[in-house]
Amino acid sequence: MSATTAAAVSAVTAVPAADNAAALAHFTARLAFETDVSDVAADLAAGVPGIVVVDSRSRESWDQGHIEGAVHLPTAEIAARAAEAVPAGATVVTYCWGPGCNGATRAALEFARLGHPVKEMLGGFEYWAREGFPVATASGVSRSPVDPLTAPVSGVACAC
């Protein structure tokens, strides 16, 4: 049997896509729990009120670089310090190192346990820096060149 006459088996559709109602529920729920670095950067640049970005990493990691305007609140300190660091009613956006780390998820869980509205920033600090957004250190604020595998190098938003 030749490749042109054999019925192709799809790895994509071997498990059929969800029905429309299930897909709507799933993708809506994901957006309720997650945000991305571009949306966070846009809101911070626009001065959108009611959002507190929380870096849940260690002091050493924070000192190496963090999102300008973020609050440093390691996960182990959230229960004790959240009330002083996050205004009541603010939406918390947590981040950690990157996609290979679940620290932002653990931090988001801590904020949810305390009753805060919370979202996890996909990509974490890694994608923040790779997309060329401002990184703060004790030496000041800098930007790295945009990684062409993560965002358009033109600086124009991906419009996704």
Sequence and secondary structure as in RCSB ss.txt:
>XXXX:A:sequence
MSATTAAAVSAVTAVPAADNAAALAHFTARLAFETDVSDVAADLAAGVPGIVVVDSRSRESWDQGHIEGAVHLPT
AEIAARAAEAVPAGATVVTYCWGPGCNGATRAALEFARLGHPVKEMLGGFEYWAREGFPVATASGVSRSPVDPLT
APVSGVACAC
>XXXX:A:secstr
  TTTS    TTTSS    HHHHHHHHHHHHHHEEEHHHHHHHHHHT TTEEEEE S HHHHHH EETT EE  G
GGHHHHHHHHS TT EEEEE S TT  HHHHHHHHHHHTT  EEEEETHHHHHHHTT  EEETTEEE     TTT
S TTS     
